[in-house]
């Protein structure tokens, strides 16, 4: 057809140009192509519709072929594994096996990575478990096949031993966890009541461990050597009950007061003999008694300071509470160890309340309050609390003095014998709630109020304890005055018995006097030890009775009587009891202080305290789980327990002072205890140095004991402490300055970011304001611009319009944007010959010579 058309056109003559012929041919070709495309599309549609079934069948066949291929490959692999490698294998087979091993290695490593990062995957637990099992099965199946040749078995053996070792370490760690005493019980309490309640039981377990070590020292180095190698009971007066007390020595009322046979047992100071060496080992019991008494305080001091240092190191990673208060509360307030729904609800309410309190704190910091009324109420509250403290101290002093008069009387009742312990326990029970009621006048923040409450309870216990000690010191001074008289009576009794036996004319040695008939002194050390044992036992009983009555019976009453009562007992009064964390911790701290003071006068007191802590752990855990409810405001226990440790350290120091005073100042009893017959207790050290050490060692100790060396050593220690304190304060100031600088840099960066965002937003606002004006002016004249042909791109007018448009844009020239005319005004103006007038907002052009310029080519814009 194309040839026929060409021949016809040639016959018609040269009327049509070649360009028209070409256009016609192009049109025909395009029409043909479009028709061919349409036909091909229709055919493709028909093919698609017809081949869907074929594709489904092909896919099925492919799947079956793949499965068959995989089965064949697995069979081949099994045959290759089962068949022994020979030297005649080709290089192709070796390369295939290496590739397979490499693939297996990669897959095994991928599965191992998946196992290690499984916890971080955002999957459901079912999917995680299934993927974990599949990965572990794959690793166990193919990990041993990664070895090559002869090293394959060795590699598999190594991997097996590595797995066994990991499993052994995990099992051993679990075994160590199971060996920790009461770990599961404390975890159960922690899951129901939070880490704050569990912190008390952790502290109780720590105290139990400390007391167990102290009991091991005293029991192994003092009590057992005296019982095994010392003189037996009844062989001497200090180990024998007096004749007048033997009739009632086994009565329960007497034994309950730690009199009778208990008073003359190894439980107290007076039982121990003053022989320098005992037994076939030549064991120096007085020296051991003295050194163990000092080592009790030394070991306790070392343990407390070490635990404080560990807590301080752990607390360095905690965040600053002054910055980002709400962020810290949002992201770190939750206690993830809570497993009880009720406790979780209470924790949720506590976090909400803490947010409300923080908002209220921010609001109240800007409020104007009546400062004078607030100060008056706080002064009044402090005056009332000081009066309570002074009254409790005077009451204890009065009761102790009256008990001294009761001790001289006969046929006294149970209350008179135990009046001191009862009064001290009642004061410790009722004074803290009274302090809390008075503290409501002060209107402190809850955190500050809690610190004041703890400090006041601490002052109450400390005042009561030292008042008790002062009253005991008065009793000790009276008994020291009695000892001078009884000492002479004892010597005269022994001398008269010896003279009477000689006066009968017998030449044989006189029979020894019965130890029960020998008059003896009051032994003030044993008296002090008995008072401390009574206080400890009464404290145990009061604690257990308070828990039993105040928690268990109260919980039973609320639980079973709530159905038939006028109001809701669970929500209102009396409701269920909460566990008093601060009161129990302070009670434990002061009980430990009494143990430290009394262990020197009653070595068996530490054993009683170990039993007390053991029973307290089980009894209080049972009471908490059965009778208490979670706190309304569950708070997370801090990693740093240095506040309680600081109280314990203070109590340790204050309990050391009375013992040091008695060792250095008071003379020991003349007929009881390991230091009898000496002027001061510390003389046993001098005696041991003189008799058991060489002469030069004694001289060295005498020089060291010289006050001329002791005073400079003490001054040097004070200077070292002052220097270290100054260095630590300098480091603290440097850290504070660095924190300030970091805060300032962070604020500067924030300000820069804010300035950038504000400037960008301002620029965007200006652009939004300018765009509608330009659009409204340019839209109605777009039709006219289309009618007029645009100037040539190479002409100076077209380029001039482009430059003007660039200058008029709101980004490049904002100030002149409003005054400049729209773009179509520049385009529609006809070019004028000669010098052109400048456009608004542009500089006036200078006259320039016609023709090309060295720095400007022909046809370039002239301005």
C-alpha positions, 0 to 999 in steps of 0.5 A, spaced: 500 500 500 505 504 501 508 503 494 502 504 491 501 511 494 508 513 493 507 511 485 500 515 485 503 521 488 509 521 483 504 521 478 500 527 480 506 531 480 510 535 484 504 539 488 505 535 494 512 536 498 516 531 501 514 534 508 507 532 507 508 525 504 512 524 510 507 526 515 502 522 512 506 516 512 507 517 520 500 518 521 499 511 517 504 508 521 501 511 528 494 508 526 497 501 524 501 501 531 495 503 535 491 498 531 496 493 532 497 494 540 489 494 541 489 487 538 495 485 542 492 487 548 485 483 546 489 477 545 493 478 552 486 479 555 484 472 552 490 469 554 490 471 561 483 469 562 485 462 559 491 461 562 489 462 569 487 455 570 494 453 567 498 457 572 494 454 578 496 447 575 503 449 573 504 452 580 501 445 583 506 441 579 512 446 581 510 445 588 510 437 588 517 438 584 520 442 589 518 437 595 520 431 590 527 435 589 528 436 597 526 429 598 532 427 593 537 432 596 535 430 603 536 423 601 543 425 597 545 428 604 544 422 608 547 418 603 553 422 603 553 422 611 553 415 611 558 413 606 565 414 608 569 419 604 574 416 600 581 419 597 578 418 590 572 423 590 572 429 585 574 436 587 567 438 585 564 434 590 569 437 595 567 444 593 559 442 594 561 439 601 564 445 603 559 450 600 554 446 604 558 446 611 558 454 610 551 454 609 550 450 615 555 455 619 551 461 617 544 458 618 547 456 625 550 463 627 543 466 625 539 461 629 544 463 635 543 470 634 535 469 634 536 465 640 540 471 644 535 477 641 529 473 642 527 477 648 527 484 644 523 481 638 516 485 638 512 478 637 507 474 641 509 470 646 506 464 643 510 466 636 517 467 641 516 460 644 515 456 637 521 460 634 525 459 640 524 451 640 525 451 632 532 455 633 534 450 639 532 444 635 536 446 629 542 448 633 542 442 636 541 438 630 546 441 625 552 444 630 556 438 630 556 437 623 560 444 622 567 440 623 571 438 617 574 431 616 578 428 623 576 434 627 569 433 626 568 429 632 572 433 636 568 439 634 562 436 636 565 434 643 567 441 644 560 443 643 557 438 647 562 440 653 560 447 652 553 446 652 554 442 659 558 447 662 553 452 661 547 448 663 552 446 669 553 454 671 546 455 670 544 450 675 549 452 680 547 459 680 540 456 681 542 452 687 546 458 690 539 462 689 536 456 693 541 456 698 540 463 700 535 463 706 528 465 706 529 467 698 523 464 696 519 467 702 521 474 701 520 474 693 513 472 695 512 478 700 515 482 694 510 480 689 504 481 694 507 488 697 512 491 693 519 492 694 519 497 700 516 491 705 521 486 702 526 491 704 525 490 711 525 482 711 532 483 707 535 488 712 532 482 717 536 477 714 542 481 713 542 482 721 541 475 722 547 473 718 551 479 722 549 476 729 550 469 726 557 471 725 558 474 732 555 468 735 560 463 732 565 468 735 563 468 742 560 461 742 567 458 739 572 462 743 569 463 749 563 459 751 565 452 749 572 453 752 570 454 758 565 449 758 570 443 756 576 445 759 574 450 765 572 447 772 565 444 772 559 447 776 559 446 783 567 446 784 567 454 786 563 459 789 562 463 782 559 457 779 554 455 785 548 457 787 548 460 794 545 456 800 539 460 801 537 460 794 537 453 792 530 451 795 527 456 789 532 456 784 528 451 779 522 455 780 519 458 773 518 465 776 525 465 778 527 462 772 523 467 768 527 473 772 533 470 770 535 468 777 537 461 780 541 456 776 540 461 770 544 466 773 550 462 775 550 459 768 555 460 762 550 465 759 552 471 764 559 474 765 560 471 772 560 464 771 567 465 767 574 463 771 579 468 772 585 463 771 590 465 766 590 458 762 585 453 762 585 445 760 591 442 757 591 447 751 593 452 756 588 456 753 588 463 755 580 465 757 581 472 760 585 474 754 580 471 749 574 474 753 577 481 752 579 480 745 572 477 743 568 483 746 573 488 742 572 484 736 564 484 736 564 491 735 570 491 730 567 486 726 560 490 726 563 496 724 567 493 718 560 490 716 556 496 717 561 501 713 562 496 707 555 495 706 554 503 706 560 503 701 556 498 697 550 502 697 553 508 696 556 505 689 550 503 687 546 509 688 551 513 684 547 511 678 540 514 680 538 520 676 537 527 679 531 528 682 531 536 681 531 535 673 526 532 669 521 530 675 515 528 671 520 524 666 523 520 672 516 519 675 513 516 668 519 512 666 522 509 673 516 509 678 513 502 677 515 496 681 516 490 676 517 485 682 509 486 683 505 480 682 499 481 686 493 485 682 491 489 688 498 491 689 498 493 682 492 497 683 495 500 689 501 502 685 497 505 680 494 509 684 500 511 688 503 513 681 497 518 680 497 521 687 505 522 686 503 526 680 498 530 683 503 531 689 508 534 684 503 538 681 501 541 687 508 542 689 509 546 683 503 550 685 504 551 692 511 554 691 508 560 688 503 561 693 503 566 699 502 563 706 501 566 713 508 564 715 507 567 722 502 562 723 506 556 720 512 558 724 508 558 731 505 551 730 511 548 728 514 551 734 508 549 738 509 542 736 516 541 737 515 544 744 510 538 745 514 533 743 520 535 747 516 535 753 514 528 751 521 526 750 523 529 757 517 526 760 519 519 758 526 519 760 524 521 767 519 516 767 524 511 766 529 514 771 524 513 776 522 506 774 529 504 774 530 507 781 524 504 784 526 497 781 532 498 785 528 499 792 524 493 790 530 488 789 532 489 796 525 487 798 522 480 799 515 477 796 514 482 791 509 481 785 510 480 778 509 487 776 514 490 780 519 485 778 518 487 770 516 494 771 522 497 767 521 492 761 513 494 761 514 501 761 519 501 756 515 497 751 509 501 752 513 508 751 515 505 745 508 503 743 504 509 744 509 515 743 510 514 736 503 515 734 502 521 739 508 524 735 505 523 728 498 526 731 502 532 734 506 532 727 499 534 723 500 541 726 507 542 722 504 541 715 510 539 712 511 535 706 510 528 707 517 526 705 520 531 710 514 529 715 517 522 715 524 524 716 522 528 722 518 522 725 523 517 724 528 522 727 523 523 733 522 516 734 530 515 734 531 520 739 525 517 744 529 510 743 536 513 744 533 517 750 530 511 753 536 507 752 541 512 755 536 514 761 536 506 763 544 506 762 544 512 767 540 509 772 544 502 771 550 506 773 547 509 779 546 501 781 553 499 779 556 505 783 552 502 789 554 495 788 561 497 788 560 500 795 557 494 797 563 490 794 568 493 799 564 490 805 563 484 802 570 483 800 572 483 807 567 479 810 569 473 805 576 474 807 574 473 814 570 467 813 575 463 809 580 465 814 576 463 820 574 456 817 582 455 816 583 457 823 578 453 826 580 447 822 587 448 825 585 449 832 582 442 833 589 440 833 589 436 827 595 436 822 591 434 816 589 439 811 583 442 813 576 440 809 574 445 803 569 450 805 562 448 801 562 453 795 554 454 797 556 457 804 561 462 801 559 469 802 560 473 795 559 480 792 553 482 788 557 481 781 555 488 778 557 485 771 552 479 771 546 484 774 547 489 768 547 483 763 541 480 766 537 487 765 539 487 758 537 480 757 530 482 760 529 488 756 531 483 749 526 478 752 520 483 753 521 486 747 520 479 743 514 478 747 511 485 746 513 485 738 509 478 738 503 480 742 502 486 738 503 482 731 498 477 734 493 482 737 494 488 733 494 485 726 491 477 726 485 478 731 484 485 728 484 482 721 479 476 723 474 481 726 474 485 720 473 479 716 468 475 719 464 481 723 464 486 716 457 482 714 453 484 720 456 491 722 453 498 721 458 500 716 464 497 712 469 495 716 474 494 711 474 501 708 472 505 714 475 504 722 478 499 724 480 496 717 486 491 715 493 493 718 498 495 714 505 493 715 509 499 719 516 499 715 519 505 719 517 502 726 519 495 725 526 497 722 527 502 728 525 497 733 530 492 730 536 497 730 535 499 737 534 491 739 541 490 735 544 496 739 542 493 746 545 486 743 552 490 742 552 493 749 549 487 753 554 481 749 560 483 753 556 482 760 552 476 757 555 472 752 549 468 751 545 474 749 547 473 742 544 466 741 538 469 744 538 474 739 539 469 733 533 465 736 529 472 736 531 474 729 529 466 726 522 466 729 521 473 727 522 472 720 517 466 720 512 469 724 512 476 721 512 473 714 506 469 716 503 475 719 504 480 713 501 475 708 495 473 712 493 479 716 496 485 712 494 489 706 498 493 701 500 500 703 495 505 699 501 509 697 506 503 695 513 506 694 519 503 691 525 501 695 531 505 694 537 501 692 541 505 697 539 503 704 544 508 707 539 512 712 538 505 716 545 503 715 547 510 718 542 509 724 545 502 725 552 506 725 550 511 730 547 506 735 553 502 734 558 508 736 553 509 742 553 502 744 560 502 744 561 508 749 558 505 755 562 498 754 569 502 753 567 506 760 566 500 764 573 497 761 577 503 762 574 506 768 570 501 773 574 496 777 571 489 776 568 484 781 573 481 786 569 474 786 566 473 779 568 474 772 575 473 768 577 479 770 576 478 778 582 480 782 585 486 777 584 493 778 581 494 771 579 490 765 584 492 760 590 490 765 589 483 762 593 485 756 599 488 760 599 481 763 599 477 757 604 482 754 609 481 760 608 474 761 607 471 754 611 475 749 619 477 749 622 483 753 623 487 746 616 486 744 613 488 751 618 495 750 615 496 744 608 496 746 610 500 752 613 505 748 606 505 743 602 506 749 606 512 751 601 518 751 606 522 747 605 517 741 598 516 742 596 523 742 600 525 735 597 519 732 590 521 734 592 528 731 594 525 725 588 521 724 584 527 725 588 531 720 587 525 715 580 525 716 579 532 715 584 532 708 579 526 705 573 530 707 576 536 704 578 532 698 571 529 697 567 536 698 572 539 692 570 533 688 563 534 689 563 542 688 567 540 681 561 535 680 556 540 681 559 545 677 560 540 671 552 538 672 551 546 671 555 547 665 552 541 662 545 544 664 547 550 661 549 547 654 543 543 654 539 549 655 543 553 649 541 547 645 534 547 646 534 555 645 537 554 638 532 549 636 526 553 639 529 559 635 530 555 629 523 553 629 520 559 631 524 563 625 522 557 620 514 558 622 515 565 622 518 565 614 512 560 613 507 564 615 509 570 611 509 566 605 502 563 606 500 571 607 504 573 600 502 567 596 494 568 596 496 575 593 500 573 588 495 568 585 489 573 586 493 578 581 496 573 576 490 568 575 485 573 571 491 575 566 493 569 565 489 568 559 492 575 556 499 572 557 497 566 553 494 570 547 501 574 547 507 570 544 513 570 549 519 573 548 525 569 545 529 566 551 535 569 548 533 576 548 535 580 554 527 582 555 526 574 557 532 574 561 530 580 564 523 578 566 527 571 569 531 575 573 526 580 576 521 574 577 527 571 582 528 578 585 520 578 586 520 571 590 518 572 597 524 568 599 529 572 596 526 579 596 521 580 602 521 587 603 520 589 595 515 583 594 509 587 595 511 593 591 514 589 585 509 588 580 506 581 578 510 577 573 506 578 567 507 586 567 514 585 565 513 580 560 507 584 556 511 591 556 514 592 549 521 593 548 523 600 547 529 603 543 534 606 547 535 607 554 530 603 558 527 605 565 528 601 571 523 597 574 521 598 581 525 595 586 531 595 581 537 599 580 538 604 575 542 601 569 548 605 567 550 607 560 554 602 557 558 601 550 554 597 544 558 591 542 561 585 546 565 587 553 571 583 555 567 580 561 560 580 558 558 576 551 554 578 546 546 577 548 547 577 555 543 582 560 546 589 561 544 589 568 
